[in-house]
Amino acid sequence: MAKKIIISGIGPGPAGVGRVLEYLIENSQNFSFVYPAMGRKISIKDCILKLEFLKLFLCFVLIFKYYCKTIFYNSKLYFFKNKDLIVLHPQSIGFRKLERLIKRNNLSIYVMDNNFFCIKSYNYLKSIEKPCLLCLDMQYNNAVKNSCDSFPVYYSYEEYFDFLNVIKANIDKINFLTQNFGQKELLKKQFGENLLIREVGLLTSDLFEDSKLWVSENCKKYDVVFHGDSNSAKGSKYIYELAKYLPEYIFLFPFESQFEEKIDNVEFVKMSWTTGLKECVLNSKLTLCPSIWSAPIEGSVLKTLKLGVALGIFDAEYSFGKEIPDDSVLRLSGNITNDVALIRQFITLKSYTSVGIKGKNYINKKVAKMTLTYNEIFNS
């Protein structure tokens, strides 16, 4: 019996879709995987300047291998026919390639973000600094009116609108695998009620690592940790503003500063989950994952909850955060005055202990359920 095929526009890696793909590769017995070649990490310029000719030769070998793998990847996508396919991150695969795959195969889309209705993938409107649903029900010209830029892969408005029209025209041929209930509802609002949808959740390769609390000599304790990147849709700008009014607490942002103003109680230290961020989260009183869009299941939310650390989020409509019980999370309102008072009271009363425990209990049950669903889909 031929294996089913998972196609990802992003290869396995240390963040986002890459972590999801890593988990699937490690835990899916009945699938083969197709994903693009990984880019080289050796700089030609550095090799020349440092006269490292062996590395320079290796660099050219890697470039050659990269182009060979890219040709092989694209040719495989072109010739697939009558296959059972699951697609991740179609915007990175290419909309024209996806159209061909839809028309020639039995195809499911495992939905990673909101690119099915938002050209930016994160439905955050910068002008109002709030989640945006204007383009739902195929009202995609609102993207033009608001000068929304394609992200993370560039497409013209025409290319993106054509992609949505192709999905709509072939909607009866596509199965959707969604992460949460809200994402399922958004798909229905975009393409209609009669969709083939299954909610499967989301698991990542780093979710099942040892979560014991530790404190190292080199780890500075932060009161509040921002767990996300510098993208405004992730809420970094709002939390930076919030920190000004909570000078008694030390905040950590795990990236280089993007702000002109310097705040004494805020530190920017570039780090990833495996290079210090996990430890900082473990030792925090409150970790914030305040995405200002209708975010499905984010790895940062899963990992924070699973560590038993108190989690703070925005209560965005249709987001996974909306589905977390009220006693298992701290909900920010988006109002600076209210949220300052909320966080101050939360830490002063040490509410983070009980909220962290309840959050961990909730997510452990959720992960167990998602694991069963994953096994049913990817190992049956």
Buried (B, 14 or more C-beta within 10 A) or exposed (E): EEEBBBBBBBBBBEBBBBBBBBBBBEBBEEBEBBBBBBEBEBEEEEBEEEEBEEBBEBBEEBBEEBEEBEEEBBEEBEEBEEBBBBBBBBBBBBBEBBBBBBEBBBBBBBBBBBBBBBBBBBBBBBEEBBBBBBBBEBEBEBBEEBEBEBBBBEBEBEBBBBBBEBBEEEBEEBBBBBBBBBBBBBBBBBBEEEBEBBBBBBBBBBBBEEBEEEEEEEEEBBBBBBBBBBBBBBBBBBBBBBBBEBEEBBBBBBBEBBBEEEBEBBBBBEBEBEEBBBBBBBBBBBBBBBBBBBBBBBBBBBBBBBBBBBBBBBBBEBBBBBEBEEEBBBBBEBEBEEBBEBBBEBBEEEBBEEBBEBBBBBBEEBBEEBBEBBEEBBEE
